[in-house]
């Protein structure tokens, strides 16, 4: 805790057991957003969070309906002259299959060896209550928050956040803030704190090729016509050269090269390549000239996610299919955009298709990259708060995946995003026996309380990036 405020530290620590008890109750609500039969449970989860936020001292808490599952908004406004922080999280959870692999029923919390097991403990209910119980601790110690605080918890993150952008646009004034703190990320180890400062963007496509009007008898037409599976395979195989580089003209044109300082920071992140690959039985590969860590975080990708066509059933069917399909995805880095990359990849695929082959290439969904500079005041102060609790400076990491709501907060609201989460690689999120290390949540409460003090001391102007 910054500032040596023992009273505040003790008050926040006093919320540790209530956090466990509250999280245990909330985990018992099976808010699986991808299961239509659980829609009532997602609504019950939203109602639980609304009431919990009010009990923790938020002065306004509402369930916001969407065209899908409901979100929850809460706030405690102190003084318009103080910085306003918007905390993001999600109250929906992943499905639990295979249920037989859980040590206990997935929605029956199990406290064991300093951990709490259950679906949603780490992703993301535990993180939300980490913030709310910190609020209660601060109010117990001081009677007021040092900043204006808002919370938005959506109910569809595990189902693609389909309506989140629409929700943000409809409530832009309510969600206005100076900085967003996103607690849906993690750290590398209990003794190695981290702040995430970058997420890659995404473009996902479907590619179809057609060589005939109908499927053809392979004896009558075999050897006389083009086979779409062979055509598609050759097109896909040509997307990379033997060095692992994407062959699409213009694919790398907008890629921002890392500065020397960014490379130094990335090199300072401990990374065990063997430990990363061995659990999934994979071999390293990709673009030559870059490490595995660089390839998975700061380099763009073009991947084949699926390919199909022709007969798939039992036995034989001597047929040449008329059509074949593939799913492709690209992870985007600064300063690539989905429209630019979509145009480049689509142009390439049409240019390499043989004459007479019809090509259908369409974008299914996309999302922009997010990058908050490590020297941004909000990030630097967050790092100071984390260091005060963990006893060492956090490392700055970039994640290879995408969190579309973060891009929405940055793009629609213009907010710098500080990604502070306390989850660990071993938390088994999305898998059986999801768990959270309770000490991580407890330290997280201490860190966010310190963060709010530092943000208040900096003031609104101090949280704005300094001009070059």
C-alpha positions as a Markdown table, in Angstrom:
| # | Residue | x | y | z |
|---|---|---|---|---|
| 1 | Unk | 0.0 | 0.0 | 0.0 |
| 2 | Unk | 1.3 | 3.4 | -0.9 |
| 3 | Unk | 1.7 | 6.2 | 1.6 |
| 4 | Unk | 2.2 | 4.0 | 4.6 |
| 5 | Unk | -1.5 | 4.3 | 5.5 |
| 6 | Unk | -1.8 | 1.5 | 8.1 |
| 7 | Unk | -5.5 | 2.2 | 8.8 |
| 8 | Unk | -6.4 | 1.8 | 5.2 |
| 9 | Unk | -4.3 | -1.3 | 4.8 |
| 10 | Unk | -5.9 | -2.9 | 7.8 |
| 11 | Unk | -9.4 | -1.9 | 6.6 |
| 12 | Unk | -8.9 | -3.4 | 3.2 |
| 13 | Unk | -7.3 | -6.6 | 4.7 |
| 14 | Unk | -10.5 | -6.9 | 6.8 |
| 15 | Unk | -12.5 | -7.5 | 3.7 |
| 16 | Unk | -10.6 | -10.7 | 2.7 |
| 17 | Unk | -13.0 | -13.1 | 4.4 |
| 18 | Unk | -16.1 | -11.2 | 3.2 |
| 19 | Unk | -14.7 | -11.4 | -0.4 |
| 20 | Unk | -14.4 | -15.2 | -0.2 |
| 21 | Unk | -17.9 | -15.5 | 1.2 |
| 22 | Unk | -19.4 | -13.2 | -1.4 |
| 23 | Unk | -17.6 | -14.8 | -4.3 |
| 24 | Unk | -18.7 | -18.2 | -3.1 |
| 25 | Unk | -22.3 | -17.1 | -3.2 |
| 26 | Unk | -21.9 | -15.6 | -6.6 |
| 27 | Unk | -20.2 | -18.6 | -8.1 |
| 28 | Unk | -23.3 | -20.5 | -7.2 |
| 29 | Unk | -25.2 | -18.6 | -9.9 |
| 30 | Unk | -24.4 | -20.5 | -13.2 |
| 31 | Unk | -24.3 | -17.5 | -15.5 |
| 32 | Unk | -23.2 | -19.3 | -18.7 |
| 33 | Unk | -24.0 | -16.8 | -21.4 |
| 34 | Unk | -23.5 | -19.2 | -24.3 |
| 35 | Unk | -26.3 | -21.5 | -23.1 |
| 36 | Unk | -29.8 | -20.2 | -23.9 |
| 37 | Unk | -31.3 | -22.2 | -21.0 |
| 38 | Unk | -29.1 | -20.2 | -18.6 |
| 39 | Unk | -30.5 | -16.8 | -19.6 |
| 40 | Unk | -32.4 | -16.6 | -16.3 |
| 41 | Unk | -29.2 | -17.3 | -14.4 |
| 42 | Unk | -27.3 | -14.6 | -16.2 |
| 43 | Unk | -30.0 | -12.2 | -15.3 |
| 44 | Unk | -29.9 | -13.4 | -11.6 |
| 45 | Unk | -26.1 | -12.9 | -11.7 |
| 46 | Unk | -26.6 | -9.3 | -12.8 |
| 47 | Unk | -29.1 | -8.7 | -10.0 |
| 48 | Unk | -26.7 | -10.2 | -7.5 |
| 49 | Unk | -23.9 | -7.9 | -8.6 |
| 50 | Unk | -26.1 | -4.8 | -8.6 |
| 51 | Unk | -27.1 | -5.5 | -5.0 |
| 52 | Unk | -23.5 | -6.3 | -4.0 |
| 53 | Unk | -22.2 | -3.1 | -5.5 |
| 54 | Unk | -24.7 | -1.1 | -3.4 |
| 55 | Unk | -23.8 | -3.0 | -0.3 |
| 56 | Unk | -20.1 | -2.2 | -0.9 |
| 57 | Unk | -20.9 | 1.5 | -1.0 |
| 58 | Unk | -21.6 | 2.4 | -4.6 |
| 59 | Unk | -24.3 | 5.0 | -4.6 |
| 60 | Unk | -25.9 | 4.0 | -7.9 |
| 61 | Unk | -26.1 | 0.5 | -9.3 |
| 62 | Unk | -28.3 | -0.6 | -12.2 |
| 63 | Unk | -28.9 | -3.5 | -14.5 |
| 64 | Unk | -28.7 | -2.4 | -18.1 |
| 65 | Unk | -30.6 | -4.5 | -20.5 |
| 66 | Unk | -29.2 | -5.2 | -24.0 |
| 67 | Unk | -30.5 | -7.1 | -27.0 |
| 68 | Unk | -28.7 | -10.1 | -25.4 |
| 69 | Unk | -27.7 | -10.6 | -21.8 |
| 70 | Unk | -27.8 | -7.7 | -19.2 |
| 71 | Unk | -24.9 | -5.7 | -18.0 |
| 72 | Unk | -24.4 | -4.0 | -14.6 |
| 73 | Unk | -23.4 | -0.4 | -14.1 |
| 74 | Unk | -22.4 | 1.1 | -10.7 |
| 75 | Unk | -20.8 | 4.3 | -9.6 |
| 76 | Unk | -19.8 | 6.4 | -6.7 |
| 77 | Unk | -19.1 | 10.0 | -7.6 |
| 78 | Unk | -17.3 | 12.2 | -5.1 |
| 79 | Unk | -16.2 | 15.4 | -6.8 |
| 80 | Unk | -16.2 | 16.3 | -10.5 |
| 81 | Unk | -12.7 | 17.8 | -10.0 |
| 82 | Unk | -11.3 | 14.4 | -9.1 |
| 83 | Unk | -10.1 | 11.8 | -11.6 |
| 84 | Unk | -12.8 | 9.3 | -12.7 |
| 85 | Unk | -11.9 | 5.7 | -13.1 |
| 86 | Unk | -14.0 | 3.2 | -15.1 |
| 87 | Unk | -13.5 | -0.5 | -14.0 |
| 88 | Unk | -14.4 | -3.1 | -16.6 |
| 89 | Unk | -15.2 | -6.8 | -15.9 |
| 90 | Unk | -17.7 | -9.4 | -16.9 |
| 91 | Unk | -20.2 | -11.4 | -14.8 |
| 92 | Unk | -20.9 | -14.2 | -17.3 |
| 93 | Unk | -18.9 | -17.4 | -17.3 |
| 94 | Unk | -17.8 | -20.2 | -19.7 |
| 95 | Unk | -19.6 | -23.6 | -20.0 |
| 96 | Unk | -18.3 | -26.3 | -17.7 |
| 97 | Unk | -17.9 | -29.3 | -20.0 |
| 98 | Unk | -16.6 | -31.9 | -19.3 |
| 99 | Unk | -18.3 | -31.7 | -15.9 |
| 100 | Unk | -17.0 | -35.1 | -14.8 |
| 101 | Unk | -13.5 | -33.7 | -14.5 |
| 102 | Unk | -14.4 | -31.3 | -11.8 |
| 103 | Unk | -13.4 | -32.2 | -8.2 |
| 104 | Unk | -16.8 | -30.8 | -7.1 |
| 105 | Unk | -19.8 | -29.5 | -9.0 |
| 106 | Unk | -18.6 | -26.4 | -11.0 |
| 107 | Unk | -21.1 | -24.1 | -9.3 |
| 108 | Unk | -20.5 | -25.4 | -5.8 |
| 109 | Unk | -17.4 | -23.4 | -4.6 |
| 110 | Unk | -14.6 | -25.4 | -3.0 |
| 111 | Unk | -12.1 | -23.6 | -0.7 |
| 112 | Unk | -8.9 | -25.6 | -0.5 |
| 113 | Unk | -5.2 | -24.9 | 0.1 |
| 114 | Unk | -5.6 | -21.1 | -0.2 |
| 115 | Unk | -7.6 | -21.4 | -3.4 |
| 116 | Unk | -11.2 | -21.1 | -4.3 |
| 117 | Unk | -12.4 | -23.5 | -7.0 |
| 118 | Unk | -15.5 | -23.0 | -9.2 |
| 119 | Unk | -16.5 | -21.6 | -12.5 |
| 120 | Unk | -16.0 | -17.8 | -12.6 |
| 121 | Unk | -13.7 | -17.6 | -9.5 |
| 122 | Unk | -10.8 | -16.2 | -11.6 |
| 123 | Unk | -12.6 | -15.3 | -14.8 |
| 124 | Unk | -14.0 | -12.8 | -13.9 |
| 125 | Unk | -16.2 | -12.7 | -10.8 |
| 126 | Unk | -13.3 | -12.7 | -8.4 |
| 127 | Unk | -11.7 | -9.7 | -10.1 |
| 128 | Unk | -14.9 | -7.7 | -9.9 |
| 129 | Unk | -15.4 | -8.4 | -6.1 |
| 130 | Unk | -11.7 | -7.6 | -5.6 |
| 131 | Unk | -12.6 | -4.0 | -6.7 |
| 132 | Unk | -15.8 | -3.8 | -4.8 |
| 133 | Unk | -14.4 | -5.1 | -1.5 |
| 134 | Unk | -11.5 | -2.6 | -1.9 |
| 135 | Unk | -14.2 | 0.1 | -2.1 |
| 136 | Unk | -15.8 | -1.1 | 1.1 |
| 137 | Unk | -12.4 | -1.2 | 2.9 |
| 138 | Unk | -11.6 | 2.4 | 1.8 |
| 139 | Unk | -15.0 | 3.6 | 3.0 |
| 140 | Unk | -14.6 | 1.8 | 6.3 |
| 141 | Unk | -11.2 | 3.5 | 6.8 |
| 142 | Unk | -11.9 | 7.0 | 5.5 |
| 143 | Unk | -15.6 | 7.4 | 4.8 |
| 144 | Unk | -15.0 | 8.4 | 1.2 |
| 145 | Unk | -13.2 | 7.4 | -2.0 |
| 146 | Unk | -10.2 | 9.5 | -3.2 |
| 147 | Unk | -11.6 | 9.4 | -6.8 |
| 148 | Unk | -14.8 | 9.0 | -8.7 |
| 149 | Unk | -15.3 | 5.3 | -9.5 |
| 150 | Unk | -17.5 | 3.6 | -12.1 |
| 151 | Unk | -18.0 | 0.0 | -12.9 |
| 152 | Unk | -19.3 | -1.7 | -16.0 |
| 153 | Unk | -19.7 | -5.5 | -16.0 |
| 154 | Unk | -21.1 | -7.0 | -19.1 |
| 155 | Unk | -22.9 | -10.3 | -19.4 |
| 156 | Unk | -21.7 | -11.5 | -22.8 |
| 157 | Unk | -17.9 | -11.4 | -22.8 |
| 158 | Unk | -17.7 | -15.2 | -23.0 |
| 159 | Unk | -20.2 | -15.1 | -25.9 |
| 160 | Unk | -18.4 | -12.6 | -28.1 |
| 161 | Unk | -19.4 | -9.3 | -26.5 |
| 162 | Unk | -21.9 | -8.9 | -29.3 |
| 163 | Unk | -23.8 | -6.0 | -27.8 |
| 164 | Unk | -21.1 | -4.3 | -25.8 |
| 165 | Unk | -20.3 | -1.7 | -28.4 |
| 166 | Unk | -24.0 | -0.8 | -28.8 |
| 167 | Unk | -24.3 | -0.6 | -25.0 |
| 168 | Unk | -21.3 | 1.8 | -24.7 |
| 169 | Unk | -22.7 | 4.0 | -27.4 |
| 170 | Unk | -26.1 | 4.2 | -25.7 |
| 171 | Unk | -24.6 | 5.1 | -22.3 |
| 172 | Unk | -21.6 | 7.2 | -23.4 |
| 173 | Unk | -22.2 | 9.9 | -20.9 |
| 174 | Unk | -22.6 | 7.5 | -18.0 |
| 175 | Unk | -19.4 | 5.8 | -18.9 |
| 176 | Unk | -17.3 | 8.9 | -19.4 |
| 177 | Unk | -14.0 | 8.7 | -17.4 |
| 178 | Unk | -10.4 | 9.6 | -17.4 |
| 179 | Unk | -8.9 | 6.1 | -17.5 |
| 180 | Unk | -10.2 | 2.5 | -17.7 |
| 181 | Unk | -8.9 | -0.2 | -15.5 |
| 182 | Unk | -9.6 | -3.7 | -17.0 |
| 183 | Unk | -9.3 | -6.6 | -14.6 |
| 184 | Unk | -9.7 | -9.5 | -17.0 |
| 185 | Unk | -6.0 | -10.4 | -17.4 |
| 186 | Unk | -3.3 | -12.0 | -15.3 |
| 187 | Unk | 0.2 | -12.2 | -14.1 |
| 188 | Unk | 3.0 | -14.6 | -14.9 |
| 189 | Unk | 3.5 | -16.0 | -11.4 |
| 190 | Unk | 2.5 | -15.2 | -7.8 |
| 191 | Unk | 5.9 | -13.6 | -7.2 |
| 192 | Unk | 6.1 | -11.9 | -10.6 |
| 193 | Unk | 3.6 | -9.1 | -10.9 |
| 194 | Unk | 2.7 | -7.8 | -14.4 |
| 195 | Unk | 0.7 | -5.2 | -16.2 |
| 196 | Unk | -0.6 | -5.9 | -19.6 |
| 197 | Unk | -0.2 | -3.0 | -22.0 |
| 198 | Unk | -1.0 | -4.5 | -25.4 |
| 199 | Unk | -3.5 | -6.8 | -27.0 |
| 200 | Unk | -3.4 | -7.8 | -30.6 |
| 201 | Unk | -6.4 | -7.1 | -32.9 |
| 202 | Unk | -8.3 | -9.7 | -34.9 |
| 203 | Unk | -9.7 | -10.3 | -38.4 |
| 204 | Unk | -11.5 | -13.5 | -39.0 |
| 205 | Unk | -12.6 | -14.6 | -42.5 |
| 206 | Unk | -14.3 | -17.4 | -44.4 |
| 207 | Unk | -12.8 | -18.4 | -47.8 |
| 208 | Unk | -14.7 | -20.4 | -50.4 |
| 209 | Unk | -13.6 | -21.7 | -53.8 |
| 210 | Unk | -15.9 | -23.1 | -56.5 |
| 211 | Unk | -14.8 | -25.0 | -59.6 |
| 212 | Unk | -18.1 | -26.4 | -60.9 |
| 213 | Unk | -21.8 | -26.0 | -60.6 |
| 214 | Unk | -22.3 | -29.4 | -58.9 |
| 215 | Unk | -20.3 | -32.3 | -57.4 |
| 216 | Unk | -18.9 | -34.5 | -60.2 |
| 217 | Unk | -18.3 | -38.3 | -60.6 |
| 218 | Unk | -14.6 | -38.8 | -60.0 |
| 219 | Unk | -14.4 | -41.5 | -62.7 |
| 220 | Unk | -16.2 | -39.5 | -65.4 |
| 221 | Unk | -14.5 | -36.1 | -64.6 |
| 222 | Unk | -11.4 | -37.1 | -62.7 |
| 223 | Unk | -8.3 | -35.8 | -64.4 |
| 224 | Unk | -10.3 | -33.5 | -66.6 |
| 225 | Unk | -11.4 | -30.7 | -64.2 |
| 226 | Unk | -10.0 | -28.7 | -61.4 |
| 227 | Unk | -10.5 | -30.1 | -57.9 |
| 228 | Unk | -11.5 | -27.3 | -55.4 |
| 229 | Unk | -9.8 | -29.0 | -52.5 |
| 230 | Unk | -6.5 | -29.2 | -54.4 |
| 231 | Unk | -6.9 | -25.5 | -55.5 |
| 232 | Unk | -7.7 | -24.4 | -52.0 |
| 233 | Unk | -4.8 | -26.3 | -50.5 |
| 234 | Unk | -2.4 | -24.8 | -52.9 |
| 235 | Unk | -3.7 | -21.3 | -52.3 |
| 236 | Unk | -3.4 | -21.8 | -48.5 |
| 237 | Unk | 0.0 | -23.3 | -48.7 |
| 238 | Unk | 1.3 | -20.3 | -50.6 |
| 239 | Unk | 0.2 | -17.8 | -47.8 |
| 240 | Unk | 3.7 | -18.3 | -46.1 |
| 241 | Unk | 7.1 | -18.7 | -47.5 |
| 242 | Unk | 9.7 | -21.2 | -46.2 |
| 243 | Unk | 10.8 | -18.6 | -43.6 |
| 244 | Unk | 7.4 | -18.3 | -42.1 |
| 245 | Unk | 6.7 | -14.8 | -43.5 |
| 246 | Unk | 3.3 | -14.0 | -44.9 |
| 247 | Unk | 3.5 | -13.6 | -48.7 |
| 248 | Unk | 0.5 | -11.3 | -49.1 |
| 249 | Unk | 1.6 | -8.0 | -50.7 |
| 250 | Unk | 1.2 | -5.1 | -48.3 |
| 251 | Unk | 0.5 | -7.4 | -45.2 |
| 252 | Unk | 3.4 | -5.9 | -43.3 |
| 253 | Unk | 3.2 | -2.3 | -44.6 |
| 254 | Unk | 1.5 | -0.8 | -41.6 |
| 255 | Unk | 3.3 | -2.8 | -38.9 |
| 256 | Unk | 4.9 | -0.5 | -36.4 |
| 257 | Unk | 8.5 | -1.5 | -35.4 |
| 258 | Unk | 9.2 | -1.8 | -31.7 |
| 259 | Unk | 11.4 | 0.8 | -30.2 |
| 260 | Unk | 14.7 | -0.2 | -28.4 |
| 261 | Unk | 13.0 | 0.4 | -25.1 |
| 262 | Unk | 10.0 | -1.8 | -26.0 |
| 263 | Unk | 12.3 | -4.6 | -27.1 |
| 264 | Unk | 14.2 | -4.2 | -23.8 |
| 265 | Unk | 11.0 | -4.5 | -21.8 |
| 266 | Unk | 9.9 | -7.5 | -23.8 |
| 267 | Unk | 13.3 | -9.2 | -23.3 |
| 268 | Unk | 13.0 | -8.6 | -19.6 |
| 269 | Unk | 9.8 | -10.8 | -19.4 |
| 270 | Unk | 10.8 | -14.3 | -18.1 |
| 271 | Unk | 9.6 | -16.8 | -20.6 |
| 272 | Unk | 10.2 | -20.6 | -20.6 |
| 273 | Unk | 9.7 | -21.7 | -24.2 |
| 274 | Unk | 9.8 | -25.4 | -23.3 |
| 275 | Unk | 7.4 | -24.9 | -20.5 |
| 276 | Unk | 5.1 | -23.0 | -22.8 |
| 277 | Unk | 5.1 | -25.6 | -25.5 |
| 278 | Unk | 5.4 | -28.9 | -23.6 |
| 279 | Unk | 2.0 | -29.0 | -21.9 |
| 280 | Unk | 0.2 | -28.8 | -25.3 |
| 281 | Unk | 2.6 | -31.1 | -27.1 |
| 282 | Unk | 3.5 | -28.5 | -29.7 |
| 283 | Unk | 6.7 | -27.6 | -31.6 |
| 284 | Unk | 8.0 | -24.1 | -32.1 |
| 285 | Unk | 7.5 | -22.5 | -35.5 |
| 286 | Unk | 6.6 | -19.3 | -37.3 |
| 287 | Unk | 8.3 | -16.3 | -38.6 |
| 288 | Unk | 12.1 | -16.6 | -38.7 |
| 289 | Unk | 14.1 | -13.9 | -37.0 |
| 290 | Unk | 11.8 | -13.6 | -34.0 |
| 291 | Unk | 11.6 | -15.4 | -30.7 |
| 292 | Unk | 8.6 | -17.5 | -29.7 |
| 293 | Unk | 7.6 | -14.8 | -27.2 |
| 294 | Unk | 7.8 | -12.1 | -30.0 |
| 295 | Unk | 5.9 | -14.2 | -32.5 |
| 296 | Unk | 3.0 | -14.8 | -30.0 |
| 297 | Unk | 2.7 | -11.2 | -28.8 |
| 298 | Unk | 4.1 | -8.4 | -31.1 |
| 299 | Unk | 4.1 | -9.9 | -34.6 |
| 300 | Unk | 1.1 | -10.2 | -36.9 |
| 301 | Unk | -0.1 | -13.6 | -37.9 |
| 302 | Unk | -2.1 | -15.3 | -40.7 |
| 303 | Unk | -3.5 | -18.6 | -39.6 |
| 304 | Unk | -5.6 | -21.4 | -41.2 |
| 305 | Unk | -8.2 | -22.2 | -38.6 |
| 306 | Unk | -10.2 | -24.8 | -40.6 |
| 307 | Unk | -10.6 | -26.4 | -44.0 |
| 308 | Unk | -13.4 | -28.6 | -45.3 |
| 309 | Unk | -15.2 | -29.9 | -48.5 |
| 310 | Unk | -16.1 | -33.1 | -50.2 |
| 311 | Unk | -17.4 | -36.2 | -48.7 |
| 312 | Unk | -16.9 | -36.6 | -44.9 |
| 313 | Unk | -19.1 | -39.6 | -44.0 |
| 314 | Unk | -18.4 | -43.3 | -43.5 |
| 315 | Unk | -17.2 | -45.5 | -46.4 |
| 316 | Unk | -16.5 | -44.2 | -49.8 |
| 317 | Unk | -18.2 | -41.7 | -52.2 |
| 318 | Unk | -16.3 | -41.2 | -55.5 |
| 319 | Unk | -17.0 | -37.6 | -56.0 |
| 320 | Unk | -15.1 | -34.4 | -56.9 |
| 321 | Unk | -16.7 | -31.7 | -54.8 |
| 322 | Unk | -17.8 | -28.4 | -56.5 |
| 323 | Unk | -16.8 | -26.3 | -53.6 |
| 324 | Unk | -14.3 | -26.2 | -50.7 |
| 325 | Unk | -14.0 | -23.8 | -47.8 |
| 326 | Unk | -11.5 | -22.6 | -45.2 |
| 327 | Unk | -11.5 | -20.3 | -42.1 |
| 328 | Unk | -8.7 | -17.9 | -41.7 |
| 329 | Unk | -7.7 | -15.5 | -39.0 |
| 330 | Unk | -5.1 | -12.8 | -38.5 |
| 331 | Unk | -3.9 | -11.2 | -35.3 |
| 332 | Unk | -3.2 | -7.6 | -35.9 |
| 333 | Unk | -0.5 | -5.4 | -34.3 |
| 334 | Unk | 0.0 | -1.6 | -34.3 |
| 335 | Unk | -0.7 | 0.0 | -36.8 |
| 336 | Unk | -2.6 | -2.6 | -38.9 |
| 337 | Unk | -6.3 | -2.3 | -39.4 |
| 338 | Unk | -8.8 | -5.0 | -40.2 |
| 339 | Unk | -10.0 | -3.3 | -43.4 |
| 340 | Unk | -6.5 | -2.8 | -44.7 |
| 341 | Unk | -5.5 | -6.4 | -44.0 |
| 342 | Unk | -8.8 | -7.8 | -45.3 |
| 343 | Unk | -8.3 | -5.9 | -48.6 |
| 344 | Unk | -4.7 | -7.2 | -48.9 |
| 345 | Unk | -5.5 | -10.8 | -48.2 |
| 346 | Unk | -8.6 | -10.8 | -50.4 |
| 347 | Unk | -6.7 | -9.3 | -53.3 |
| 348 | Unk | -4.0 | -11.9 | -52.9 |
| 349 | Unk | -6.3 | -14.9 | -52.8 |
| 350 | Unk | -8.2 | -13.8 | -55.9 |
| 351 | Unk | -4.9 | -13.1 | -57.7 |
| 352 | Unk | -3.5 | -16.6 | -57.1 |
| 353 | Unk | -6.7 | -18.5 | -57.9 |
| 354 | Unk | -6.5 | -20.3 | -61.3 |
| 355 | Unk | -8.6 | -18.9 | -64.1 |
| 356 | Unk | -12.2 | -20.2 | -63.9 |
| 357 | Unk | -12.2 | -20.6 | -60.1 |
| 358 | Unk | -14.8 | -18.5 | -58.3 |
| 359 | Unk | -13.5 | -17.1 | -55.0 |
| 360 | Unk | -15.7 | -15.9 | -52.2 |
| 361 | Unk | -13.9 | -14.2 | -49.4 |
| 362 | Unk | -15.8 | -12.5 | -46.5 |
| 363 | Unk | -15.0 | -11.0 | -43.2 |
| 364 | Unk | -16.9 | -12.6 | -40.3 |
| 365 | Unk | -15.7 | -10.4 | -37.4 |
| 366 | Unk | -12.9 | -8.2 | -36.4 |
| 367 | Unk | -11.5 | -6.1 | -33.6 |
| 368 | Unk | -8.6 | -3.5 | -33.4 |
| 369 | Unk | -5.4 | -3.8 | -31.4 |
| 370 | Unk | -5.0 | -2.0 | -28.1 |
| 371 | Unk | -1.7 | -0.5 | -26.9 |
| 372 | Unk | -1.2 | 1.8 | -23.9 |
| 373 | Unk | 2.4 | 3.1 | -23.7 |
| 374 | Unk | 4.3 | 2.0 | -20.7 |
| 375 | Unk | 5.2 | 5.6 | -20.0 |
| 376 | Unk | 1.6 | 6.7 | -19.8 |
| 377 | Unk | 1.0 | 8.3 | -16.4 |
| 378 | Unk | -1.9 | 5.9 | -15.6 |
| 379 | Unk | 0.3 | 2.9 | -16.3 |
| 380 | Unk | 3.3 | 4.3 | -14.4 |
| 381 | Unk | 1.2 | 5.0 | -11.3 |
| 382 | Unk | -0.5 | 1.6 | -11.6 |
| 383 | Unk | 3.0 | 0.0 | -11.7 |
| 384 | Unk | 4.0 | 2.0 | -8.6 |
| 385 | Unk | 0.9 | 0.7 | -6.7 |
| 386 | Unk | 1.6 | -2.9 | -7.7 |
| 387 | Unk | 5.2 | -2.7 | -6.8 |
| 388 | Unk | 4.3 | -1.4 | -3.3 |
| 389 | Unk | 2.2 | -4.5 | -2.7 |
| 390 | Unk | 4.3 | -7.2 | -4.4 |
| 391 | Unk | 7.6 | -5.8 | -3.3 |
| 392 | Unk | 9.0 | -5.7 | -6.8 |
| 393 | Unk | 8.5 | -3.7 | -10.0 |
| 394 | Unk | 5.9 | -5.3 | -12.4 |
| 395 | Unk | 7.0 | -6.4 | -15.9 |
| 396 | Unk | 5.1 | -5.1 | -18.8 |
| 397 | Unk | 3.6 | -7.8 | -21.0 |
| 398 | Unk | 1.6 | -7.9 | -24.3 |
| 399 | Unk | -0.9 | -10.6 | -24.9 |
| 400 | Unk | -1.4 | -12.3 | -28.2 |
| 401 | Unk | -5.1 | -12.7 | -27.9 |
| 402 | Unk | -7.8 | -10.0 | -28.2 |
| 403 | Unk | -10.3 | -8.6 | -25.8 |
| 404 | Unk | -12.8 | -6.7 | -28.0 |
| 405 | Unk | -14.4 | -4.7 | -25.1 |
| 406 | Unk | -11.0 | -3.2 | -24.3 |
| 407 | Unk | -10.8 | -1.9 | -27.9 |
| 408 | Unk | -14.4 | -0.6 | -27.5 |
| 409 | Unk | -13.5 | 1.4 | -24.3 |
| 410 | Unk | -10.4 | 2.8 | -26.0 |
| 411 | Unk | -12.0 | 3.5 | -29.4 |
| 412 | Unk | -15.5 | 4.6 | -28.4 |
| 413 | Unk | -14.7 | 6.5 | -25.1 |
| 414 | Unk | -11.1 | 7.5 | -25.9 |
| 415 | Unk | -9.8 | 6.0 | -22.7 |
| 416 | Unk | -6.3 | 4.8 | -21.9 |
| 417 | Unk | -6.7 | 1.2 | -20.7 |
| 418 | Unk | -4.7 | -0.1 | -17.7 |
| 419 | Unk | -4.9 | -3.9 | -17.8 |
| 420 | Unk | -4.5 | -5.0 | -14.2 |
| 421 | Unk | -5.5 | -8.6 | -13.3 |
| 422 | Unk | -4.2 | -11.0 | -10.7 |
| 423 | Unk | -5.0 | -14.4 | -12.4 |
| 424 | Unk | -2.3 | -16.9 | -12.9 |
| 425 | Unk | -1.5 | -19.3 | -15.8 |
| 426 | Unk | -2.4 | -22.3 | -13.6 |
| 427 | Unk | -5.9 | -20.9 | -12.9 |
| 428 | Unk | -7.5 | -23.2 | -15.5 |
| 429 | Unk | -9.9 | -20.6 | -16.8 |
| 430 | Unk | -12.3 | -22.1 | -19.3 |
| 431 | Unk | -11.3 | -25.6 | -18.1 |
| 432 | Unk | -12.5 | -27.9 | -15.3 |
| 433 | Unk | -11.4 | -27.0 | -11.8 |
| 434 | Unk | -11.1 | -23.3 | -12.5 |
| 435 | Unk | -9.6 | -21.7 | -9.4 |
| 436 | Unk | -8.3 | -18.5 | -8.0 |
| 437 | Unk | -5.4 | -18.1 | -5.6 |
| 438 | Unk | -7.0 | -16.1 | -2.8 |
| 439 | Unk | -3.8 | -14.3 | -1.8 |
| 440 | Unk | -3.7 | -12.9 | -5.3 |
| 441 | Unk | -7.2 | -11.3 | -4.9 |
| 442 | Unk | -6.2 | -10.0 | -1.4 |
| 443 | Unk | -3.1 | -8.4 | -2.8 |
| 444 | Unk | -5.1 | -7.1 | -5.7 |
| 445 | Unk | -7.4 | -5.3 | -3.2 |
| 446 | Unk | -4.4 | -3.6 | -1.7 |
| 447 | Unk | -3.0 | -2.6 | -5.1 |
| 448 | Unk | -6.2 | -1.0 | -6.4 |
| 449 | Unk | -6.7 | 0.9 | -3.1 |
| 450 | Unk | -3.1 | 2.3 | -3.6 |
| 451 | Unk | -3.8 | 3.0 | -7.2 |
| 452 | Unk | -6.8 | 5.2 | -6.4 |
| 453 | Unk | -4.7 | 7.2 | -4.0 |
| 454 | Unk | -2.0 | 7.7 | -6.6 |
| 455 | Unk | -4.5 | 8.7 | -9.3 |
| 456 | Unk | -6.1 | 11.1 | -6.9 |
| 457 | Unk | -2.7 | 12.7 | -6.1 |
| 458 | Unk | -1.9 | 13.0 | -9.8 |
| 459 | Unk | -5.3 | 14.7 | -10.6 |
| 460 | Unk | -7.1 | 14.8 | -13.9 |
| 461 | Unk | -4.3 | 16.7 | -15.6 |
| 462 | Unk | -1.6 | 14.5 | -14.2 |
| 463 | Unk | -3.3 | 11.4 | -15.7 |
| 464 | Unk | -3.2 | 12.9 | -19.2 |
| 465 | Unk | -0.2 | 12.0 | -21.3 |
| 466 | Unk | 2.3 | 14.7 | -21.6 |
| 467 | Unk | 2.8 | 16.2 | -25.0 |
| 468 | Unk | 5.9 | 15.2 | -26.9 |
